[in-house]
Amino acid sequence: MLDCGCREVHRLSIATPQLDTARLFLRPLEMADAAAVQRVFPQWEIVRYLASHIPWPYPADAALTYFRDRALPAIERGIEWHWSIRPKSAPDRLIGMISLMSRPDENRGFWLDPAWQGRGLMTEACEAVTEFWFDVLGYTVLRAPKAAANTPSRRISARGGMRVIAVDERDYVSGRLRTELWEITRDEWLARRR
């Protein structure tokens, strides 16, 4: 396991803020979002490259259970930060989620409704949360594992300046697949911003 560059000093006191981009509102996750996630999330195009602990077929109460038992308690403990993704053109419409986690080698995850993919929206969301990760939370490295077969997700990481630092295999909803661990350091990210 590689060091995640976690700085424990002050992160517990940092709440999940709303983040705005040119086209998106990233709103802190709340229990009221569970119903929208339950409607949008259970699509094979979304879940197939997610970790195998995601139940499939997706149970009728899975989003509520995830929010209540995992995501919201982790936010309260200051170890995860979760946002709903909403287009500014339709701010009441949840189209995806993006998350930051203080776990070694697994710091960012996301999904987006396939109807909204291919427009650069997730790249925009990733830039906003990566800035929060480095500038506000003070971490020194961001890592994200992903299935090597997940070409769109790999492109998002490459566009964001990340690079592959390790390869192994993991279990996904769709089965055991080759996995790449992508990384960007705070210094690399700051150099890109200049």
Buried (B, 14 or more C-beta within 10 A) or exposed (E): EEEBBBEEEEBEEEEBEEBEBEBBBBBBBBEEBBEBBBEBBBEEEBBBBBBBEBEBEBEEEBBBEBBEEEBBEBBEEBBBBBBBBBBEEEEEBBBBBBBBBBBEBBBBBBBBBBEBBEEEBBBBBBBBBBEBBBEBBBBBBBBBBBBBBBEBBBEBBEEBBBEBBEEEEBEBBBEEBEBBBBBBBBEBBEEEEE
